[in-house]
Amino acid sequence: MGKIYIIDVTNRDGVQTARLGLSKLEKTMINLYLNEMGVFQSEFGFPTTRHETHYLRANLKLAQMGTLEPIRLAGWIRAMAEDVEITFKLVPEIKHLNLSTSTSTQMIEGKYLGKKGKRDIIKMMVEAVDAAKSYGCESIGVNAEDGSRTDLPYLLEFSLAAKEHGATRIRYCDTLGYDNPFSIYETAKALAEKVKLPIELHCHGDLGMAVANSIAGAKGVIDGGQDAYINTTINGIGERAGNADLVAVLLALIKSKGFSDKYKLGIPVDMSKSWKIAKYASYAFKVPIPINQPGVGDNAFAHASGIHADGVLKDPANYELYGFEELGRGEPELVETGRQICSGQYGGISGFRHIMNKIAGQMTISFRDDEEAQKVLELVRYANVAAQKPLVEDELLFIAKYPDVAKELMTMTPLDYLDE
């Protein structure tokens, strides 16, 4: 029986969301939190996008140092040999890639306008897989964009060609949220049975079914005899109506009626990190968590009705499927109403020392001398420029602990390639 693994795509699909974005430090913190939680893989960025280069290489250094492990860090590129070439020129250390191309008739005709057909798409994809293999990629996921609107015979032909050339997974993309739990189950099961490779489920919420489709798809894959990989984003942030929410997916896998008796996670996940990662993503993206968000919304454990309040006070299990403590909730949140000293792009050494000393009440922070403190302060200033808001404690601690990595994260060299 296959297992279920989580591949979070917040740092790829989430940051593609219109009107939203993350600084490179914020993307790094999300990778760290995902690693703490036990997520199998983070799709951490775009290797062919030059402003990502320093960030990607810095995170791979953190992986080599043991700070970002065992989580895998995978890049997303188009399924084109030239993109593979650029990837390994800019980020030679990368070991995991997802190669993406459109497979539906609608997108092939609508994007290429007669310049490419279905045979061309497969040819282009296998050339990219061959190129990735030649560079020593350890895992290669091949993405069928708009898979839910792709006819099954062509989807199978595409997937089998990817397998023949060395792909390790097929990503079935419900790019427009077109599937329902019944249709995705059948397609996912057929792919698993006929292609005989692990299948990823990448679901969007245009019809409000991203989480349900992810669970049903995973069931289909496992019933078809393969491991299932579910794509998520934190708080469901993603293009248009968003992606399958990380916490909601995990709750459904673990807590829904009888599911986990048969369909199990391949890696234990620490659900007590749920509150922390959801709150951080909300702050970083500047998007409030919906009041009714499963597990982490303000009303997830709030009871007003007399019958409900009476029942939950007698026994929480009367009206709660799981305890708030399981998700890392329950501690009071303190709001400063008096004097506040914040980190900022124009902050000075005195205020910075005050902030760090305040954090040091919980853990030891010390600088060898004023020069080291000034160096970290300068990095904090740059981080504030990128984030345009005060840094949270974990971000300050990260910069203080890994100043050289933080410097690389915040390094930008725009247009230098024009001089090559």
Secondary structure, DSSP 4 states (H G I P E B T S, - for coil): ---EEEEE-TTTTGGGSTT----HHHHHHHHHHHHHHT-SEEEEE-TTSGGGHHHHHHHHHHHHHTSS-SSEEEEEEES-HHHHHHHHHH-TT--EEEEEEE-SHHHHHHHHTTS--HHHHHHHHHHHHHHHHHTT-SEEEEEEETGGGS-HHHHHHHHHHHHHTT-SEEEEEETTS---HHHHHHHHHHHHHHH-S-EEEEEB-TTS-HHHHHHHHHHHHHHTTS-EEEEEBGGG--STT-B-BHHHHHHHHHHSTTHHHHS-BSS---GGGHHHHHHHHHHHHT-PPPTT-TTTSTTTT---SHHHHHHHHH-GGGT-SS-GGGGT--SPPP---S------TT--HHHHHHHHHHHTTTS----SSHHHHHHHHHHHHHHHHHHSSPPPHHHHHHHHH-HHHHHHHT---TTGGGG-
